[in-house]
Amino acid sequence: MKKICIVGASGKLGRYMIQHALNKGYEIVGVCREQSVHKLDDVKDKITLIPGYTNDRAVIKQAVKGCDGVLVVLAPWGVQQYSTGTAQAVLDYAEPEARLIFSCGWHITRDGKDVYKTGLKIFVAIFGFLAKLFRFADLDDQVEACKRIFASDTRWTVVRGSDLEEGESEGLPVWARHVGDPKLESNLTRRIDFALFMVAALEDENLVQEAPAIVSCRCESALNESGKGS
């Protein structure tokens, strides 16, 4: 894999993905809103940057051309189906054999077998209601985007992140197919490591058409479950 596109490059997760991808020697095409281009001034000489909204089909078509992989931050901002538009454009225009890696939260479920704690269900319900009421985000849009990805026959992976924190890398996160797995109990991952998992997934064939829920490899629950298996 030589050339990749990062859709949503100027955000916190996007910037970490750029860092990891540069460390691996990838040629990078980044997409971000024009008003956020300045956030990438420190890497502007190392990547090709295409300004534009990530749900703009013309922007995505240009950005993903010739790319072996596409890393996508599915941001549910606004109430104009932003995530859905972004995901559909990537599915439509990415190269046929490209690896497509999408980010979202634990609230996304592929098969309905995830088991959520009451606190998380309440938070998602309240946040989703208020976000939609005040028109700054729409979690249903992210759900619809992932439904389209799951139905696709492309080489996709949907990485479902736990609660995130800043800090130095703790290493590649561990994953499970379903929320509720004991190893995920701690529900915490460093954002830099969420990005690390996204980039690593580009070359992990075991993750093709999987929706891994991730957690820090150094959190208590992951270490406990690892110890049981030793």
Phi, psi and omega in degrees: 000128185241316187240130179228160176243137176245113183263114188097043191287337188270350179285175181300313180294318180299318181294321176294321178296321176301314181302310181295320182292321176296322179297332180270358176083017179287147166279130189239133167249124181249143176239130174204163179298147183303323182288353180252002183303324183298337180293346182251019181303327184287344180237010186298336179271357184250347182227163171263124185248129177244107181286141177155163177289141186287349174262010176277111187298324179294321178296313181295319180302317179292318188289321186272353182301126177078006182271137178281338180210154179225124176256125189234123171272112180276092182266122183273037185289145178070189181232036180247031180054049183295311179297315182298317179296319179296309182299316183295321178297318179295316179298323183283325191249347179296154177302146188307323183256011182294146171277128183244115184243120183247146178251143173201191180256176180298338185294341176284132176234139181273317188236007179077008183263001177287144180245116185253142174290154182302319182300318180292320180296320179293316180301312181298319180295314182290313180299316181299319180294311182293320180299317180288322180300316182267005169062032177254349177197161180215100181295331177298330178295318179293323177298314180295319178302316182289327175301318179293321178295312182300329181277352183280151176262017177281176181269069187264159166219134175249111182269119184257113186270148174280193169300146185243149174221159176273164178144174179294154181299139174254000181110177183296125179299159172265163183218161175219158181287335185224137169297136187114342174298134183306328182293342182267359189307323184292336173054050180207134179218143172289137181300324179298331180275332170302313178297321179299318179294319178302312182292318179296328181297337179305326185243017179254101182294338179291345182260002178296126182057041172241157177236071185293134170264127189246159175207158181302139178289346182255001180285162186301315184294321179294318179293321179298314181291326177295320179295325180293331183273354184272000000 
